[in-house]
Amino acid sequence: MKLVTYRAGNDLRAGLIQSDRIVDIERGLRALDGSGGTLPSAADIAHRYGSSVLALIERGSVDRVREVEAQAAAGRLPAQVGDKSTFLPIATTVLAAPIPQPPSMRDGYAFRQHVETARRNRGLEMIPEFDQFPVFYYTNHLSVTGPGDVFVEDLHTERLDYELEAAVVLGSGGRTLSVKQADDAIFGLTIMNDWSARALQMEEMKLSLGPAKGKDFATSLGPYLVTLDELAPHTRNTDRGRVFDLGMRAFVNGVHLSSGNLADMTWTFAEIVARASYGVSLRAGEVIGSGTCGTGCLLELNGSKITNNLWLKPGDEVVLEVDHLGKLENRIVKR
């Protein structure tokens, strides 16, 4: 199942993707629950199941959403519920991030190639601690964007960079989880672009703290959240958790710059989640990124002389593509 959050005027609504259309989840649930005669209100559905993608996950309502998906596929849902359309064309619907405000958001550092290359380009040896435990940093869960415009300030445009990543969304919480428990807690995957203002970041990290303002202005997620069952044909189960064989690509203004595969993660998502949970209670809906894949950012590409001092500027179009997770398309806009 592919879950989305879409814009309807000033509102954000939960939907699921079916072919070339979006099924409005609340209206689908109202139709299902009202099949006996009395149509429940939107407030009734929100109270019973939750109204956002995050609330649906938190309340364990996803099995009921799967029934909406099945009924829609069978042609058994009405075209309208009340006076509102149950189905919307994807082509003309504006998507937000699937979870616009997650409870928290961390980003990992899981790809050895990226870490080795980035350190080598700075004249540093590979750090042995990389192989001892997975690391992550907290980023700003209140600066999430979806597809579309990403607004930046003047200082962000000084060596502005993208980062080609994927992220997991937790379907359940827990504290001090084993790797197996952490793997079971994962609900689905989405694409993540960890936008980076490198000039700010490098100045901040001279103080051995951060990144802060170099990262906290925007993180893009989307275009949808894909449940694990859809990815099963491309998933290998190991004693270290699931490994996802999903190709990754990044394009800037139509030029293909980065390539990778989630299967190349040195640390699995399960291992990162387990580490994150040590002594800390995680919650459903939290987002945890993979970190940048090898060649997955301009910092690495420029340092390796693959590109020549290329940085993003206002007006640039950045597209991140991950097999079976879709395309996350953004445009840089100076505020």
N, C-alpha and C positions, 0 to 999 in steps of 0.2 A: 504494500500500500504506500502511496505517495501522498503525504499530508502537506497542505499549504496554508498560509495565512494570506488572505487577499484583502484589498482595499475596496470598500463600498462607501463612497463619500468620505466622511470623517471617521468611519468605523473600520475596524479590523475584524474579519470573519474567518472562521475555520472552514477548510474545504479539503476535498480529496480529488486527485487527478484520475480521470477516466478517459482514456483516448485523448481527444482534442478538447475536452471540456472539464470544467470544475463542478463537482457536486457539492452544494452547500450542505454542510454536515448538520447544522441545527435544523434546517428545513427537512432534511432527510429523516432525522430522528423524530421530528414532529409528525411526519407522515406515518412512520412505523408505529409510534406510540398511539396515534389517533386512528389506526386502522379499525378499531372496534366501534368508532362512531364519533367520539368527542375529541376534537383536535386540541392537544395541549398548547399552552402559550409558550412563547420563547423563554419567558421567565421560568416556567415549569421545567423546560428542558435544561436550561442553565443550572438550575438547582439540582436536578437529577444526575446530569452527566458532565456538566461543565460546558462553557461556551467557547473557549479558546483551545488551540492545540495543546498548550501546556496543561490547562485544566483537565482536558480529556485524558491525558497521560497520567496526571496526578491522581485522578479519581478511578483509574482502572477501567475506563469506559471504551477502550479500543475495540474489544470484541463486539460491542454494540455498533460501533462505527463500521466494522467489517460487514455487519448485516446490511447497513446502508449501502455499502459498496456492492454487495451481492444483489440486492434488490434493484439498484440502479442498472447493473449490468444485465439483469433479466428484463428490464423495461417495466418494472412494477412500481416505480416511484412516479408520482404526478409531476407534470411539468411545472406546476405552481403550487405553493403552499400559502394559503391566505391569498394575498395579491402579489407575492414575490416569487421570482423564478428560482426553481430548484437547481437548474443547470445554467452555467455561464461559459461562454467560449474562452479558452485560454488566451487566444490571440489578442483579445481586447480587454483582458482583465489584468489589473496591476497587482503584482505580488509584493508582499513585504517579506521579511525573514520569517521562516516557518515558526520560530519561537522568538518574537520581537524583544522580549525582556526575560531572559532565562534567570533562574534564581542566582546563579553565579556562572562564571566562564573562566576556564583555565586553558592554557595552551602549552602543549608538550614540546619535546625536543628529541624526536624519536628516530630521525633519519641520519644514520652515520655519515653518509656521503656529504650531506649538507654541513654537518658539524666539522668534519675533517677538512673540507674545502674552505669553509669560511675561516677556520683557524689558520690553515696553511697560508691563505691569502694575507693574513695579518702577521705572518712570520712566527706562528705559534705551533708547538707540537700538539698532537691529539691528546686530550685530557683523559687520564685513565678512569676517572670517576664516571665517565659516560657509560662504561660497561658495568658499573656497580649498582646503579639504581636509576630509574627514569626521573627526569626533572620536569618541572612546569613552572609557569608564572601565572598569576591572576591578571586577567585583563578586564576591561570595563564592560560589564554586562548591561550597562545603561547606554552604551554607544553602539548598539547593534544596528546595522542596516541590512536591508535585503538587496534584491536586484535594483538597478537604477542608479540615480545620482548619489555620489559620495562627496560631501561637502568638506572642504579643507580650508585652513587659514594660511596666512603668508608663510609662517615658519615650517608648516608641514610640507610645503612645496620644495624645500631644500633637500634634495636627494630623496624624493618620495618613491616608495617601493611597494610592490605587491608581494604576497607570499602564498604560494600554491599549497593548499592543505585540504584535508577533510577533518570532520569532527564527529564524535559520537554524542548522542543525547541519551541521558539515563532515563530508564523507564521505572526504576525503583531506587530507593536510597539504601543506606546502611553505613556501618562504621567498622573500620579495621577489617575490610573484606579480604577474603582469599582471592587469588586470581580467578578461580572458578566462580565464586560468588560475584566478582566484579564483571566477569564475562556475561553472566546471567542478568546482570543489572542493566546492560546496554539495550536500549530500545531501537535505535536506528542511527543512520548516518546522514550527514549533509555536507555540502562543500563549504569551506571556510577560507576567507581571504583576510589574513592578518596584516592590514595596512600598516606600513612602517615609515615614519619620518626619520630617515637615517641620520641626518645631521643632529637633530635633537637627541636621538637615541645614543649616539656615540659620545656626545658631551655628557649626558646624564650618567652613562655607565662607567665613566672615568672615576666616579665616586663609589664604585662597587655597589650600586643600588639601582634597581630599575629592571627593565625599561619602564618609564612612566609616561611623560608627555610625548615621547616618540611613538607610543603605541595606543594610547587610551582614547584617541579621537574617533576611531571607527574600526569595527570588525564586521565584515559582511558574511552573512549566512544565507544559504538557499541553493537553488530556487525552491526546493522542497525537502522534506524529511522522509527518507526511505526506510521502511521497516525491514528488519533482518531477514524475514522470509523471502522478500523479493531478491535479496542478495545471496541466498543460499547456494545457487549454482556457481557462484564465484567466490565461495567461502571455503576455507580449509580449517577444520577444527584441530587444534593442537593442545598439548598440556600447558601451553603458555597463553591459551586463549585463541579466539578466532583470528585468522589471517585472511585479509580481503585482497583478492587479485583484481584490482581495479586500476586501469590506466588513467594517468593524470596529465593534463596539458594546460598551458597558459599561452594566451595570445594578447599582444598589445597592438592596437590599431590594425588588427588582422594578421600580424606577423607572429608566427609560432616561435616562441622563445624558450619554453620550459617543457620538459617531459619527465614523467616518473611513474611509479606504481605503488599503491598502498602496501603491496606485498613486501616491499623493500624496507618497511619499518623495522628497525632493530628491536625496539620495544613494542609490544602489542598494545592495543587500546586497553585490554584487560589488565595488563601489568601497570599501565599508567593510572587507570582508575583505582586499582588496588592500592597503589602508592598514595594517591590523593586521599584515600579514605582512612589512612593510618591515623588514628586518634582524632578523626574528624567525622562528623555525620554528614554524608552526602544526601541529596534530595533528588527526587524525580524531576526531570526537566533540566538538570545542570548540563552544561555543554563543555566538552573537553576536546581540544584540538590535537592533531597529530604532530604539529610542527611542520616546518617547510621540508618538502621533498628535495632530493638532490637536483640542482639546477633550477630550483623553484622560486628564485627571486633575483632581482637585478644586482643586489649586493654581491651575490655569488658569481653571477654571470660576468659582471664588470671586473671583479677581482681575478677571474680566470681568463680574461681577455676574449671571452666569447662575444661580449658586447663592449662597446667603447664609450664608457662614461654615460651610459644611457639611464635616464631617470624619468619618472612620470611627471607630466605637467597637466595643468587644466585643459580639459577638452579631450584628453586621451581616453580611449575605450579599452577596458581590460576584461577579458573573458577567461574564466577558469572553467575547465571541463573535466569531469571525472566520470568514467564509464558507469552507466546506470544510476548516477546521481544527478545528471543533467548538466546545464551550463549556467554559471553564475555570471551575469553580465552587468558591468558597472561603468559609469562615466565619472571622471574627476571634474569637480566643479569648485572653483574658488569662491568662497562665501563673500 
